[in-house]
Amino acid sequence: RKDEMKRDIGKAGAETLAIVLYKGPIARAEIDRIRGVNSSFILRNLMVRGLISRGTEGKSHTFTITPTLLSHMGVSNKTELPDYAVVLDQLEKFEKEIVEAENS
């Protein structure tokens, strides 16, 4: 575990963290669909680091950011992130494109 904590989270970790940050609480299946790959290992790594936490929403597990991450980023709420509305809008457009491609 100590080795895991010393390593950079990498591109995949940053990508997953951004999805949870802007879209959370979010289920792993939804994260996998957005990324196009299985995110189990990365989610575990982010939880070990204390950047995200897992909760339960209905029958599924969901992932959300932790106050530690917000504090590290210098904000008290995710809506204070730079260009929050713009990024969220772009994610929603991307998701619509995925759905349309899946239905084609």
Sequence and secondary structure as in RCSB ss.txt:
>XXXX:A:sequence
RKDEMKRDIGKAGAETLAIVLYKGPIARAEIDRIRGVNSSFILRNLMVRGLISRGTEGKSHTFTITPTLLSHMGV
SNKTELPDYAVVLDQLEKFEKEIVEAENS
>XXXX:A:secstr
 HHHHHS  HHHHHHHHHHHHHH SEEHHHHHHHHTS  HHHHHHHHHTTSEEEEEETTEEEEEE HHHHHHHT 
SSGGGSTTHHHHHHHHHHHHHHHHHHHH 
